[in-house]
Amino acid sequence: MNGIYHVDFSSPLGSGSGTVYLENGILRGGDAVVAYCGTYLLDGDTLNARAKIIKHGAGFSILGDATSLAFQGKISSGGISGIASIPGSNLQAKISLYKIAELTRG
């Protein structure tokens, strides 16, 4: 599961892409507008994650003004696909992660 992932996301507010790093239960990532950091747990073929959202760039986030999200996705040979929900909001986003590299030290 550890690795670097390309992530595609879409919501009723728009779509975008970014990069996510998964390592031993820690999630980190970002795109041109937001950074995300949080944790994840594996339960069989399901990944459950919670992340804080930090806006750092000019532009529009497809998650609106959200400062956190909860994600549940199914793991398959093609990656991870699921839905992110925003606590306290009806807004949801479709998220797909595709592993692009292993994590290396050096």
N, C-alpha and C positions, 0 to 999 in steps of 0.2 A: 504494500500500500504506500510506503514511503516513496516520494518522488516529486517531480515538478510537473504540474498539470496546466494545460491550456484550458481556460474556462470560457464558455459562451453563456450569456444570460439574456433573458428577455422578460419584460413585464408589460402591462398595458401602457406604461410610460415610454417604452422604447427598448432597444437592445444594445448589446455591447460585448466586449470580451476582455480578458485579462489573464493573469497568471496566478496560480495557487501552488504553494509548497505544503505538502503534508509530510510530517515527520514525527513519529512516535506520539501521536495524539495531539500534536500542535499544528494548527493551521495558520498560515501567513500568506498574504498575497496583495494584489492591487491592480489598478489600471491607472489611466491618466487623471482620474477624478477622485477616486477613493482608495484607501488602504483597508485591508481587513485582517484581523487577528483574532484567534480564538482557539477552540479545542474541538476534537472530534473523537467519537467512539465507534468501534465496529461491533455490529451485532449480526453475525452470519453474513448474509449478502447485503446488509443495510449499513450505510454510513450516516450517523447522526452528528450534526455539527452545530455549534453556536459561535457566532463571531460578532465582534465589535466592528462598526463601520466608522472610519475616520475620513472625513472629506479633507483633501489637501490641495486639490487643483481647481482651476476655474473650469466651469462646465456643469453639465446636468447629470445627475445620478438617476438611473432607471429605478432606483429604490426611493426616490423622493428625498425627504429629509430624515430617513431612517438612520438610527445610530446603532442598531443591532439587527441580527437576523437569526433565524433557526432554520436549518436545512436538513432534509431527510432525502437520501438518494439510494437507489439500487445500484449495486456493483455488478458489472458484467465484464466480459472480455474486452468490450469496446470502451470501457471507462465507467463513469458514474453519472447517472441522470436522476434528477428529482426536482423537488419544489422547495423554494425558500419562502418562509413566511416572516412577516414583520410584526413583532409583538405590539399589540395595541392598534393594529391596522388590518384592514381587509386586503391590503396589497400583497400579492404573491408574485414570485418570479420563477420561471423555468430556468434551471441551471444544468449544464452538462459539462463534465470534466473529462479531458482526454490526456492520458499520461504521455509526456513528451520526452522525459529523461529521468534517469535515476539520480538520486542525490549522491554527490561525491564529496570527499574531503580533500583539500589540498590546495 
